[in-house]
Amino acid sequence: MSVDSLNLSAMLGELAGEHRVPGAALTVRLRGATTSVVTGCDRHEGGRPVTTATRFPIASVTKAVTATLVMVLAADGDLDLDEPIGPHVPQLREHPVAAATPRQLLSHTGGLAAAGATDPAHTASPLRYLVEHARSTDLVLPPGSGFSYSNAGYVLAGHLISDVTGMSWAEAVRTVLLTPLGIRPAFVVGAGPGEEDFAPGHVVGGLDGRTRPVRQTLSAAEAAAGALALSADDLVAFARLHTEAAAADPDLDGLLPAATARAMREPAPAAEPYGLAAGWGPGLAAFTDGGPPWWGHDGTGDGTSAHLRIQPEQDAVVALVTNASTGAALWRALVGELRALGVPVADQGPPPSGPPHPPPAECVGSYRNGATEYLVGDDGDQLSLAVDGVAVAVLRLRPDLGFTMHDTVSAGPPHEGRFLRDPVTGRVDRLQVTGRLASRAAPAAAPAHQP
């Protein structure tokens, strides 16, 4: 069963125009048939037309690729998913993170803060990044006890890959995983000759409403968390490893054993990715809308947005890559349109509706995730959020202390978050936003005003 390419192409073009996305590519595989469509140009005003071979930065969808390579190494007996990582990183043997396991790192239950040092001098290599990160921050949670989305955890996973294979993360991803799948990757950072050709991202909107190309700012040390650039067709070729049909396809050559692929779809008991997904396994998030779960990952880079969904039993995959900050809003609109065309793709559900709840004063204050400060202020009938001193959103609170976060900087769609109470004292002591868990540091001296 295939999807009508004319309908799919017209739909993508219309949504790209509506959301001011300069270029996008969409590939849909459904019950063995694959359809690819593209629209626009790789650069606003004067770029090359997007083709099915155009590579876009996929940002955090890279994590699904990194996790798959870790799982391949584990299936080969080169790595134990449930043994502490300390022996692989002797420089961190005195730090609590040494007790974390690869499985916990891949499911964001390793307890690490979201990111490490941002000083380029501290991020020249993944190992230097990790050592500096461990010195400057404590764990957000004890390993295995809860969910907090972490780029640093994937930097550590990339280091494990290098330690086991003797190759850099990029070399290992290319030679062990992607080349056997017929995929020629590009890299946002750490590119070799011929590996730096990808569509630039664009910021849409702002005070003057313009669309501008932007530079990718990912540090080289964080490559394993977000450096890949792939086409939508590439993403589907990769994702087919995670379908039940892979075992019967000689072209996939048993690269990822079926039992290992299924293990990536087992939600970690401690993983509660509130507002991001319904659950999280080692490298893949679960998305449910009442039917069978779809698995995948989303990625937001500098002016880019990428989305991958996989339904293993139906041999179904949906991959969207875009070169605009509004690509995530395009994706949310696309999900409904795909369902109307007979593609039952699942996504994180819409925010709960209802009138905003007056914010209690106890939510106001400073919260920290590693070196990052989230400052919550009271703007009267709603809360405001500043990250490291920059006002970024308003929060519409609900009685259960969940909230919808409306971005005041970009034209992105709303996100879900929540405040959490200490189970003993009952006081609000934590904030979970975009999957990151932050603990209360201090009451706010003043509200975080928007610029």
C-alpha positions as CSV (number, residue, x, y, z in Angstrom):
1,M,0.0,0.0,0.0
2,S,1.5,3.3,-1.0
3,V,0.5,6.9,-0.4
4,D,-0.5,9.0,-3.4
5,S,2.7,11.0,-4.2
6,L,0.7,13.9,-5.8
7,N,-1.4,14.4,-2.8
8,L,1.6,14.1,-0.5
9,S,3.6,16.6,-2.6
10,A,0.8,19.1,-2.7
11,M,0.3,18.8,1.0
12,L,3.9,19.3,1.9
13,G,4.2,22.3,-0.4
14,E,1.2,23.9,1.1
15,L,2.3,23.4,4.7
16,A,5.8,24.6,3.9
17,G,4.4,27.8,2.5
18,E,2.0,28.2,5.4
19,H,4.8,27.9,8.0
20,R,7.4,29.7,5.9
21,V,9.8,26.8,5.6
22,P,12.3,27.3,2.7
23,G,12.8,23.6,2.1
24,A,11.6,20.2,3.3
25,A,11.7,16.6,2.4
26,L,9.2,13.9,3.5
27,T,9.5,10.1,3.0
28,V,6.7,7.7,4.0
29,R,7.0,4.0,4.0
30,L,3.8,2.0,4.5
31,R,3.5,-1.8,4.3
32,G,6.5,-2.2,2.1
33,A,6.0,0.8,-0.3
34,T,8.0,4.0,0.0
35,T,7.0,7.4,-1.3
36,S,9.3,10.5,-1.2
37,V,8.4,14.1,-1.9
38,V,10.3,17.4,-1.6
39,T,9.5,21.1,-1.7
40,G,11.4,24.4,-1.9
41,C,15.1,25.2,-1.8
42,D,18.0,24.4,0.6
43,R,18.5,28.1,1.2
44,H,16.1,31.0,1.4
45,E,16.2,33.2,-1.7
46,G,18.6,31.7,-4.2
47,G,19.3,28.2,-2.9
48,R,19.3,24.9,-4.8
49,P,16.1,23.0,-5.2
50,V,15.6,20.4,-2.5
51,T,16.0,16.8,-3.9
52,T,15.6,13.4,-2.2
53,A,19.4,13.4,-1.8
54,T,19.5,16.8,0.0
55,R,20.9,16.3,3.5
56,F,19.5,18.4,6.4
57,P,20.9,18.6,10.0
58,I,18.8,16.2,12.0
59,A,20.0,17.4,15.4
60,S,18.8,15.1,18.2
61,V,17.5,12.4,15.9
62,T,21.3,11.7,15.8
63,K,20.8,10.2,19.3
64,A,18.7,7.3,17.8
65,V,21.7,6.5,15.5
66,T,24.2,6.7,18.3
67,A,22.0,4.5,20.5
68,T,21.6,2.0,17.6
69,L,25.4,1.7,17.2
70,V,25.8,1.2,21.0
71,M,23.2,-1.6,20.8
72,V,25.0,-3.2,17.8
73,L,28.2,-3.3,19.8
74,A,26.3,-4.8,22.8
75,A,24.8,-7.5,20.5
76,D,28.3,-8.3,19.3
77,G,29.5,-8.7,22.9
78,D,31.7,-5.7,22.9
79,L,29.7,-3.8,25.5
80,D,27.5,-4.8,28.4
81,L,24.4,-2.6,28.6
82,D,23.9,-3.2,32.3
83,E,27.4,-2.9,33.7
84,P,28.6,0.5,35.1
85,I,30.5,2.7,32.7
86,G,33.3,3.5,35.1
87,P,35.9,1.2,33.6
88,H,35.4,2.9,30.2
89,V,36.0,6.3,31.7
90,P,38.6,6.0,34.5
91,Q,38.9,9.8,34.6
92,L,35.4,9.8,36.1
93,R,35.8,6.9,38.5
94,E,35.4,9.2,41.6
95,H,32.2,10.8,40.2
96,P,28.7,9.3,40.8
97,V,28.1,9.0,37.1
98,A,30.6,6.1,37.0
99,A,27.8,4.0,38.4
100,A,25.5,4.7,35.4
101,T,25.0,2.0,32.8
102,P,24.9,2.3,29.0
103,R,21.2,1.4,29.0
104,Q,20.5,4.3,31.5
105,L,22.5,6.8,29.4
106,L,20.5,5.8,26.3
107,S,17.2,6.2,28.0
108,H,18.1,9.5,29.7
109,T,17.9,7.9,33.1
110,G,21.7,8.2,33.8
111,G,21.1,11.2,36.0
112,L,23.3,13.6,34.1
113,A,22.5,17.3,33.6
114,A,21.4,18.4,30.1
115,A,24.7,19.8,28.9
116,G,28.3,20.5,30.0
117,A,30.6,23.4,29.7
118,T,30.1,25.7,26.8
119,D,33.6,27.3,26.8
120,P,35.3,26.1,23.5
121,A,38.5,25.4,25.4
122,H,36.6,22.9,27.5
123,T,34.8,21.2,24.6
124,A,37.7,20.3,22.3
125,S,37.2,16.6,22.8
126,P,34.3,14.5,24.2
127,L,36.5,13.2,27.1
128,R,37.6,16.8,28.1
129,Y,33.9,17.8,27.9
130,L,32.9,14.9,30.2
131,V,35.6,15.6,32.8
132,E,34.8,19.3,32.9
133,H,31.1,18.5,33.1
134,A,31.6,16.1,36.0
135,R,33.7,18.6,37.9
136,S,31.3,21.5,37.5
137,T,28.0,19.7,38.1
138,D,26.4,17.1,40.3
139,L,24.0,14.5,39.0
140,V,20.4,15.7,38.6
141,L,19.2,12.3,39.9
142,P,20.8,9.1,41.1
143,P,21.4,6.9,38.0
144,G,18.3,4.8,37.2
145,S,15.9,6.7,39.4
146,G,14.2,9.1,36.9
147,F,14.2,10.8,33.5
148,S,16.0,14.0,32.6
149,Y,16.9,14.6,29.0
150,S,20.7,14.9,28.6
151,N,23.0,15.7,25.7
152,A,25.9,15.0,28.1
153,G,24.7,11.4,28.5
154,Y,25.0,10.9,24.7
155,V,28.5,12.5,24.7
156,L,29.3,9.8,27.2
157,A,27.7,7.2,24.9
158,G,29.8,8.4,22.0
159,H,32.9,8.1,24.2
160,L,31.9,4.4,24.9
161,I,31.7,3.8,21.2
162,S,35.2,5.2,20.7
163,D,36.6,3.3,23.6
164,V,35.2,0.0,22.2
165,T,35.9,0.5,18.5
166,G,39.1,2.5,18.6
167,M,37.6,5.0,16.2
168,S,36.1,8.4,16.6
169,W,32.3,8.5,17.0
170,A,32.0,9.9,13.4
171,E,34.2,7.2,12.0
172,A,32.4,4.4,13.8
173,V,28.9,5.7,12.8
174,R,30.0,5.9,9.2
175,T,31.8,2.7,8.8
176,V,30.0,0.3,11.2
177,L,26.4,1.5,10.7
178,L,25.6,3.9,7.9
179,T,27.8,2.7,5.1
180,P,26.4,-0.9,5.3
181,L,23.0,0.7,4.9
182,G,24.0,2.6,1.8
183,I,23.9,6.0,3.6
184,R,26.4,8.7,2.9
185,P,26.2,11.0,5.9
186,A,27.2,14.7,6.3
187,F,28.2,16.1,9.7
188,V,27.4,19.5,11.2
189,V,30.8,19.4,13.0
190,G,33.8,17.1,12.6
191,A,33.3,16.6,8.9
192,G,35.8,15.0,6.6
193,P,36.2,16.0,2.9
194,G,32.9,15.9,1.1
195,E,30.9,15.4,4.4
196,E,30.0,19.0,5.1
197,D,27.4,19.5,2.3
198,F,24.0,20.1,4.0
199,A,21.1,22.5,3.9
200,P,21.6,25.4,6.3
201,G,19.0,26.2,9.0
202,H,16.9,29.3,9.0
203,V,15.3,31.3,11.8
204,V,11.9,32.5,10.8
205,G,10.3,35.5,12.4
206,G,11.8,37.7,15.0
207,L,11.1,41.4,15.5
208,D,11.3,42.1,11.7
209,G,9.6,39.0,10.5
210,R,12.5,38.0,8.2
211,T,13.8,34.6,7.3
212,R,17.6,34.3,7.9
213,P,20.1,31.5,7.5
214,V,21.9,30.6,10.7
215,R,25.1,28.8,11.5
216,Q,25.1,25.5,13.3
217,T,26.7,26.0,16.8
218,L,27.0,22.5,18.1
219,S,30.4,21.9,19.6
220,A,32.6,19.2,18.2
221,A,32.5,17.4,21.6
222,E,28.7,17.0,21.4
223,A,28.7,15.4,18.0
224,A,27.3,12.1,19.2
225,A,24.2,14.0,20.5
226,G,23.4,15.9,17.4
227,A,25.9,16.2,14.5
228,L,24.4,14.1,11.7
229,A,22.9,15.6,8.5
230,L,20.8,13.1,6.5
231,S,18.1,13.1,3.9
232,A,14.6,11.9,4.6
233,D,15.3,8.8,2.5
234,D,18.4,8.2,4.6
235,L,16.4,8.3,7.8
236,V,13.9,5.7,6.4
237,A,16.8,3.5,5.3
238,F,18.2,3.7,8.9
239,A,14.8,3.2,10.5
240,R,14.0,0.0,8.6
241,L,16.5,-1.6,10.9
242,H,13.9,-1.1,13.6
243,T,11.0,-2.8,11.8
244,E,10.0,-6.4,12.2
245,A,10.5,-6.8,8.4
246,A,14.2,-6.2,8.7
247,A,14.9,-9.8,9.7
248,A,13.6,-11.0,6.4
249,D,15.5,-8.4,4.3
250,P,18.9,-9.8,3.1
251,D,20.0,-6.2,2.3
252,L,20.0,-5.4,6.0
253,D,22.3,-8.4,6.6
254,G,21.5,-8.9,10.3
255,L,23.2,-5.7,11.3
256,L,20.8,-5.1,14.2
257,P,19.5,-8.4,15.6
258,A,15.7,-8.4,15.9
259,A,15.9,-9.1,19.7
260,T,18.2,-6.1,20.1
261,A,15.9,-3.9,18.1
262,R,13.0,-4.9,20.3
263,A,15.0,-4.1,23.4
264,M,15.3,-0.5,22.2
265,R,11.5,-0.4,22.3
266,E,11.3,-1.4,26.0
267,P,10.5,1.7,28.0
268,A,12.8,2.2,31.0
269,P,10.8,1.8,34.2
270,A,12.0,5.1,35.6
271,A,11.6,7.1,32.3
272,E,8.7,9.6,32.5
273,P,9.4,12.0,29.7
274,Y,6.5,14.4,30.5
275,G,5.6,16.5,27.6
276,L,7.9,14.8,25.1
277,A,6.6,11.3,24.6
278,A,4.7,8.5,26.3
279,G,7.8,6.6,27.3
280,W,11.5,6.2,26.5
281,G,13.6,3.1,25.7
282,P,17.3,2.9,25.0
283,G,17.5,5.5,22.2
284,L,13.9,5.6,21.0
285,A,10.8,7.4,22.4
286,A,7.3,6.0,22.3
287,F,4.4,8.0,20.8
288,T,0.8,6.7,21.3
289,D,-2.6,8.1,20.2
290,G,-4.8,5.1,21.2
291,G,-3.4,2.7,18.6
292,P,-0.2,0.7,18.4
293,P,2.8,2.7,19.6
294,W,5.1,4.4,17.1
295,W,8.7,4.9,18.0
296,G,11.2,7.5,17.0
297,H,12.8,10.8,17.9
298,D,12.6,14.5,17.2
299,G,15.5,16.9,16.6
300,T,15.6,20.7,16.8
301,G,18.9,22.3,15.7
302,D,19.9,25.9,14.8
303,G,17.1,26.8,12.4
304,T,16.2,23.1,11.6
305,S,13.7,20.5,12.7
306,A,13.6,16.8,12.0
307,H,11.1,14.1,12.9
308,L,11.3,10.3,12.7
309,R,8.5,7.8,13.5
310,I,8.6,4.0,13.2
311,Q,5.8,1.5,13.5
312,P,7.7,-1.8,13.6
313,E,4.9,-4.3,13.1
314,Q,3.5,-2.5,10.1
315,D,6.9,-1.9,8.4
316,A,5.9,1.8,8.5
317,V,8.2,4.8,8.8
318,V,7.6,8.6,8.4
319,A,10.6,10.9,8.2
320,L,10.5,14.7,7.8
321,V,13.5,17.0,7.5
322,T,13.2,20.8,7.3
323,N,15.5,23.8,7.2
324,A,13.5,26.2,9.4
325,S,12.8,27.0,13.0
326,T,9.1,26.6,12.2
327,G,9.6,23.0,11.0
328,A,8.2,21.6,14.3
329,A,5.0,23.5,13.7
330,L,4.9,22.1,10.2
331,W,5.3,18.6,11.6
332,R,2.4,19.0,14.0
333,A,0.2,20.1,11.2
334,L,1.5,17.3,8.9
335,V,0.6,14.5,11.4
336,G,-3.1,15.3,11.0
337,E,-2.9,15.5,7.3
338,L,-1.0,12.2,7.1
339,R,-3.7,10.5,9.1
340,A,-6.3,11.8,6.7
341,L,-4.4,10.1,3.9
342,G,-4.4,6.8,5.7
343,V,-1.0,7.0,7.4
344,P,-1.8,6.4,11.1
345,V,1.4,8.1,12.5
346,A,1.4,8.9,16.2
347,D,2.8,12.0,17.9
348,Q,2.8,13.6,21.3
349,G,-0.8,14.6,22.0
350,P,-2.0,18.3,22.0
351,P,-1.8,20.3,25.2
352,P,-4.8,19.9,27.5
353,S,-7.4,22.6,27.0
354,G,-9.1,24.8,29.6
355,P,-8.7,28.1,31.3
356,P,-5.4,29.0,32.9
357,H,-5.0,28.4,36.6
358,P,-3.9,31.3,38.8
359,P,-0.2,30.5,39.5
360,P,0.6,29.9,43.2
361,A,3.5,31.9,44.6
362,E,5.3,28.7,45.5
363,C,6.2,28.0,41.9
364,V,8.2,31.2,41.6
365,G,11.9,31.0,42.0
366,S,15.2,29.7,40.6
367,Y,15.7,26.1,39.5
368,R,18.9,24.5,38.2
369,N,19.8,21.7,35.9
370,G,23.6,21.5,36.1
371,A,24.9,24.9,35.1
372,T,21.6,26.0,33.5
373,E,19.3,28.2,35.5
374,Y,15.6,28.3,34.9
375,L,14.1,31.4,36.6
376,V,10.3,31.4,37.0
377,G,8.6,34.8,37.6
378,D,5.0,35.8,38.3
379,D,3.5,38.0,35.6
380,G,0.0,38.2,37.3
381,D,-2.3,35.7,35.5
382,Q,0.6,33.6,34.2
383,L,4.2,32.7,34.9
384,S,7.2,33.7,32.8
385,L,10.3,31.6,32.2
386,A,13.9,32.8,31.7
387,V,16.8,30.5,30.9
388,D,20.2,31.7,32.0
389,G,18.9,35.3,32.2
390,V,17.1,35.3,28.8
391,A,13.3,35.5,28.9
392,V,12.0,32.7,26.6
393,A,8.4,31.8,27.4
394,V,5.2,32.3,29.3
395,L,3.7,29.4,31.2
396,R,-0.1,28.8,31.3
397,L,-0.6,26.7,34.5
398,R,-3.2,24.1,35.2
399,P,-4.5,23.0,38.6
400,D,-2.4,19.8,38.5
401,L,0.7,22.1,38.2
402,G,1.3,21.0,34.6
403,F,1.7,23.9,32.2
404,T,1.8,24.8,28.5
405,M,4.9,26.7,27.6
406,H,4.4,29.3,24.8
407,D,7.7,30.4,23.2
408,T,8.1,34.2,23.1
409,V,11.3,34.1,21.0
410,S,10.6,31.9,18.0
411,A,7.5,30.8,16.2
412,G,7.7,27.2,17.6
413,P,4.7,25.3,18.8
414,P,3.8,25.1,22.5
415,H,5.4,22.6,24.8
416,E,4.3,20.8,27.9
417,G,6.0,20.9,31.3
418,R,5.2,20.7,35.0
419,F,6.1,21.6,38.5
420,L,6.7,18.7,41.0
421,R,6.2,18.6,44.7
422,D,8.5,17.0,47.3
423,P,6.7,13.7,48.2
424,V,7.5,14.3,51.9
425,T,7.1,18.0,52.5
426,G,4.6,18.7,49.7
427,R,6.5,21.8,48.6
428,V,7.1,22.6,44.9
429,D,10.8,21.7,44.6
430,R,11.4,20.7,40.9
431,L,10.6,21.9,37.4
432,Q,10.4,19.6,34.4
433,V,10.6,21.4,31.1
434,T,11.5,20.1,27.6
435,G,12.3,16.8,29.4
436,R,14.9,18.4,31.6
437,L,14.5,18.2,35.3
438,A,15.6,21.2,37.4
439,S,15.7,21.4,41.2
440,R,14.8,24.5,43.2
441,A,17.8,26.6,43.9
442,A,16.3,29.7,45.6
443,P,13.1,31.8,45.6
444,A,13.0,34.5,42.9
445,A,14.0,38.0,43.9
446,A,12.0,39.5,41.1
447,P,9.8,38.2,38.2
448,A,11.5,37.2,35.0
449,H,10.2,39.9,32.7
450,Q,9.9,39.5,28.9
451,P,12.0,41.8,26.8
